[in-house]
Amino acid sequence: MRTIGNIPHPSLTISIFSMNDKYQIRFEAGPMEQLFKIPHTEVNGIEGIKQLVDDDFLQKVTERFNEMYVSFKEAKSRLK
């Protein structure tokens, strides 16, 4: 896997990788991560990925992270 770029964001780490004819777009927030894989043929390089990762997409990613955080917090509280 080779890192080919990053997308700046104030609260998320967004990394772009290339491996086996697919791009991997990794979003990280604290201990959680989301990973999306897309074939090279479906987007036009890093610029195509930046177009894909628009405000609407980022909004959904953020909402999913919030849901993940709540689920994780609830699961940890059941350990006590």
Secondary structure, 3 states (H helix, E strand, C coil): CEEEEEECCCCCEEEEEEECCEEEEEEEECCEEEEEEEEHHHCCHHHHHHHHCCHHHHHHHHHHHHHHHHHHHHHHHCCC
